[in-house]
Amino acid sequence: MDEDQEEDLACAEVIVVPQVGLTRLAAHMCLDFFDSARHRRKLNVGERLPEPVPDRTTTVASTPVRMPDRITLGESVNTALRVVLESLTPAARVAFVLRDMFALSSGEIAAIVGRTPQMCRQRASVAWRHVRDRGRRETASDVHTRIVTAFRAACDTGDLTALVSLLDPEATALSDGGGKVRAALNPIHGAERTARFMLGVLLQHPALEATLQSVNGKTGLVLRHDTAVSGVVSFHVQDEKITDVWLVLNPDKLRGWNRS
């Protein structure tokens, strides 16, 4: 079969099975985007966190409430899992999505990402183990909301002892200013250092108001100055202790929060 015949056959497949062609096109676009994002990451100053996504259909009261149950796909976009996926290679991320969300075979994935079927199978399995392990450590939504609500209350009163009690001894805080807003260049490790860091952010900007709101499907904190969102805080809670605090200050990643 010559090249012209192969091209005609490929075009016929896209026409007869448009979903296959569209899936391949979307996957290639994602790979190109990931490659360009990896280049931009090298130019970034400090830590880089996934963009927080507002849930405009869900509000969180000042008292603990149970967030609505979400389907598996919805759970997969919370900040904790996005951080896990960010740690994977572009090919592994695409292989994971194509296998577990679009049910493509290893052979089909190999044709899209330019790897062997065995390699795609291995990368998708590695990605799935990361996501599965993170999912097993997820805390129930009502417990998560209760802990974050208590965290906010301690921040409001400046109660360092209360904040430390809510944090895991090995808690870590990451902040992303994108080189445009002042942020910690390196991770903050330890409960007391993380608590002091968060209090320091709020003390440096006393006009900021921290409100509870759904962030990537989980209760988080939104920091506002007047009506403008200046920062978004996401949390990972395990065994009723906060293990990770993710603070996004990069204004480029907050555009969705500031749209009218």
Salt bridges, closest charged atoms under 4 A:
GLU13 OE1 - ARG24 NH1 3.33
ASP35 OD1 - ARG38 NH2 3.00
ASP55 OD2 - ARG70 NH2 2.49
ASP69 OD1 - ARG66 NH2 3.54
GLU86 OE1 - ARG41 NH2 3.12
GLU86 OE1 - ARG48 NH1 3.12
ASP100 OD1 - ARG99 NE 3.20
ASP133 OD1 - ARG132 NE 3.51
GLU138 OE1 - LYS218 NZ 3.54
GLU138 OE2 - HIS236 NE2 3.52
ASP142 OD1 - ARG66 NH1 3.64
ASP156 OD2 - ARG152 NE 3.58
ASP176 OD2 - LYS253 NZ 2.57
GLU192 OE2 - ARG196 NH2 3.02
ASP226 OD2 - HIS225 ND1 3.70
GLU240 OE1 - ARG146 NH2 3.19
ASP244 OD2 - HIS236 ND1 3.74
ASP252 OD2 - LYS180 NZ 2.29
ASP252 OD1 - ARG255 NH2 3.03
